[in-house]
Amino acid sequence: MAWPVRVAQTHPADGRAPALLLPFPWPGNGPAQRSPIPRDGFLLGRGEVVFEAPFVDPAMAPRHAEVRLEAAGAVVHDLGSGSGTYVNGAALISSRVLAGGDVLRLGDTVLVYTCMERDPSAGVERNPAEPELIGATASIEAVRRSIEAVAPYPCTVVITGETGTGKEIVARTLHRRSGRSGPFLAVNCGGLAEGLLASELFGHVRGAFTGAVAEQQGLFRAAQGGTLLLDEAGDIPLALQPTLLRILETWEVRPVGSSRNAPVDVRVIAASNQELVALVKQGRFRADLYGRLAQWIIRTPPLHDHREDIPALSRALLCRLGAGERSLTPDLEEALLLHPWPLNVRGLSNVLSIASIATPPGEPLGLVPEVRDALQDNHVESMPPPPETPVVELDRAHLEELLRRFGGRVAETARHAGVSRPRLYRLLWAAGLDPAEFRRR
């Protein structure tokens, strides 16, 4: 599937080229194209040849909008298009200075204003068995540079980032770039009880505990010459952390139930969706272990911080789903680009999977009801829990004041006090108060 990206450059501010992306182009467009923005700007409209081919969107006005270079930066102006120009889902009244990541919609054409260091299609996965870090924005380029910088060295690495931001992909890429000949192995430290995790990591000898009918090598020895990823490292039990620290200091592991140490040659990477420094301050993670692990730190950015990469990510994810040739409707394009993505790339993959199933074969993937529901569910998970309602001092005097204020209405009184109605009734009974006496007649 070819989704060429058209780019128009403005004056560079920090050595990077601000760009206007056409992330999901119409069928028939050629490969990725780049065109500098002239000093007097350019016109966006149906039939205008801004790049090698004209815009063919029938919903776009012939003179829809223009982008000009002004002192404040790149400014978009609506030219009375009728259907309007939209920026981040809101109608553009007159003009607006563009910021990186702004999403523009003109008719059925969706554009993104961004800064790109290279071809936006670069980094797209070629082999599904070898997942790559996809993207061309500054935050993703910073991760790539960090990987390349530390890969040749044997030091331990901490990777932090929100759920679904590709921490394991970073770890696998780091392993491949390291040149280590051994395997890449991973364990979810939050998915096992303390005893099972110790056996999984360090191994055990036969008879070490009930059910240990055979010797187990353990991941540290199994990953000899390679890389071991400790996923969700923040969940490593405190009781195991001294043992892990000793292994990282001596590079010797002692299986559970054994009296002998075995040397190991392993590169250790710790990944966590929690900042380990914060866990240290909370007393949930040993400071000395953190210091031993964090010889290099890589932070994976949340998807909403580099949504310019969503088109390339979508292309790669659809290819994995066997839907690489399917196009998207403008409504779905805009929704994908504007969504906050609390589950990050994992959430994007889920939504695209639902879209490919719910949209009839042969039709562009659309914002069908199932996709709307998936986006809404995904959005709800991102919302922080509502702040707790301050609980007022509920002594007899305050209870009387509240009952008088709300005319003895228990539901309103409880809501204001931040307690449930059953609890309020218990408090009233204990204080010897009857709400019926406060009801206005």
Number of C-alpha atoms within 10 A of each C-alpha: 12 17 22 23 23 25 29 21 21 23 18 12 10 8 9 17 19 25 25 28 29 22 25 24 23 19 11 11 18 15 13 19 17 18 15 17 21 14 11 10 17 18 19 24 26 19 16 15 14 19 15 13 13 14 20 18 17 13 14 24 20 18 16 22 22 16 23 19 18 13 8 9 17 22 17 23 19 22 19 14 16 11 13 20 25 17 19 16 14 12 14 17 13 13 15 16 16 19 15 16 23 19 24 26 23 23 21 16 24 21 26 25 22 26 27 22 14 13 16 24 22 12 16 19 20 11 10 11 8 11 18 18 20 22 26 24 22 16 15 19 17 16 17 19 11 16 22 15 13 19 19 14 10 15 16 19 24 26 27 23 18 19 18 20 22 24 25 19 15 22 26 23 19 23 24 17 15 19 12 19 12 17 16 20 17 20 17 15 25 16 13 15 11 16 12 13 20 22 20 20 24 24 24 22 19 15 14 17 12 7 8 13 11 11 14 19 17 20 21 28 22 21 22 20 18 22 30 27 26 23 24 19 23 24 19 23 19 14 9 13 16 14 16 17 18 14 18 19 11 10 16 18 22 18 25 23 14 13 8 10 12 12 14 18 16 25 24 23 26 26 28 21 19 17 16 25 17 12 16 16 11 10 11 16 21 18 15 12 18 19 12 17 20 18 13 17 18 21 22 21 19 21 25 18 16 19 25 27 23 20 23 25 22 20 24 24 23 20 17 16 14 11 19 16 13 16 22 19 17 21 16 19 24 23 17 20 26 16 17 18 23 22 20 20 21 16 20 24 20 16 20 24 18 18 23 22 15 16 17 11 11 9 12 17 25 22 22 15 12 16 24 17 14 19 21 12 11 21 16 12 12 12 9 7 8 6 6 7 11 10 12 13 10 16 12 15 10 13 21 18 14 22 23 17 14 17 18 19 17 20 15 16 23 19 14 15 20 15 16 13 16 12 11 20 16 11 16 19 12 11 15 9 16 14 19 12 12 18 15 10 5
